[in-house]
Amino acid sequence: LVRLDRGSDARSIEFTNEVPADLHAWCDADRMVQVLVNLLRNAADAIAAARTDARSRQFAPRPPQIVVAGERIRRAEVPREWASLTVTDNGPGIDRDVLPRLFEPFASTRLDSKGTGLGLAVAEGIVREQGGVVLARNRTGPPGAVFEIVLPICEPADRSSEGPGVVDGHAEVRVDSAPESVDIEQHT
């Protein structure tokens, strides 16, 4: 989907899925697909911009890559398990001046036809509606950005008689991968 949407800029990007098959989050699947596609598009755009920007020539030699990873985490302040999904790219990272207001409307660093400045604000609102949070930071070490989505875990015991993967009207989301792409599989 991201490759089709972003054209030749995204065709050279290696998408890697490191999400365990048994990691399920309690959320609205359609809305989470919207969030993940937004994060993947942003990462692809950042990598493409870095490769063509004369100020960012340091990024050109590295193969462009986006990694989607997931794990179960436990936060000390909230006694339950959470699903943590990260989208990590090896682009230039997030400008330090923009980082504190990144999830505000119109905080975009792009003033082109590929963005409105609303995507991350909408994504943050969707994740919050699902009982989760979305966080952003720059990578330590090599340049790049990391976006983390933290959502409540969906355990087998939480599932209802509404159907496979349905919990109180919400559906599980599982990220599956094909050899060269990241596909979102919805269980409703």
QUIFEN-V620875 format. One record per backbone hydrogen bond with DSSP energy under -1.0 kcal/mol. NH is the residue of the N-H (numbers start at 1). CO is the residue of the C=O. Records with the same first field share a line. If there is no record, write none. Layout:
NH=CO / CO
This chain:
5=1
6=2
10=7
13=10
14=64
16=66
18=68
23=20
26=152
32=28
33=29
34=30
35=31
36=32
37=33
38=34
39=35
40=36
41=37
42=38
43=39
44=40
45=41
46=42
47=43
48=44
49=45
50=46
51=47
52=48
53=49
56=53
59=56
66=14
67=88
68=16
69=86
70=18
71=84
73=82
80=78
82=73
83=151
84=71
85=149
86=69
87=147
88=67
89=145
90=65
99=95
101=98
102=99
104=101
106=117
107=104
122=118
123=119
124=120
125=121
126=122
127=123
128=124
129=125
130=126
131=128
132=127
133=150
135=148
137=146
139=144
146=137
147=87
148=135
149=85
150=133
151=83
153=81
154=24
158=155
159=156
160=166
166=163
167=170
170=167
171=27
172=165
174=185
176=183
178=181
181=178
183=176
185=174
187=172
